[in-house]
Amino acid sequence: MAPVDRVDHNALEQQLKDIIQDLYQIMVQVSTYDSVGRSSREVLINEIKTLSDSLRTVHSSASPPNNLPSVPPELVEYVEHGRNPDIYTREFVELVRRGNQLMRGKLNAFGTFRDILAENITSAMPELRDDVAQVVEATGGVPPGRRNGEQPQQNGNAANHASSSAA
């Protein structure tokens, strides 16, 4: 299970002290409240707003929403039915492994299809050789003509002239 970050207890303690102080201030304002005077009402309203802000702050710092680890509901149901959670974990790992194998097979199949398609396009339309090589490289493959350690040919005629002049 992932470690849970701890709340700073000193900050939380200070926030609780602030709430107690706010409650004390409200008590003082209520006991000295003057219903005729307008200033008493405004001061009491401000103290209640301060208390509300303090309570909101302590609530948000004491229980951050993403602080607790998430337990899958299926696992809770497994345990409620008296089954071993290790069995759930083993079955889950097997399911993920099978899914990964299926995805790997699909990736290999698409890679093979890409390579065969690139070879066929290159042999049918040699003028697209550079474009096909660029697409194959961008999708993580080895362009046709560069497999098995072959070097790319810049110009087919230049290679033929070089080999004929050497002879």
Buried (B, 14 or more C-beta within 10 A) or exposed (E): EEEEEEEEEEEBEEBEEBBEEBEEBBEEBEEEEEEEEEEBBEBBEEBBEBBEEBBEBBEEEEEEEEEEEEEEEEBEEBEEEEEEEEEBEEEEEEEEEEEEEEEEEEEEEEBEEBBEBBBEBBEEEEEBBEEBBEBBEEEEBBBBBBEEEEEEEEEEEEEEEEEEEEE
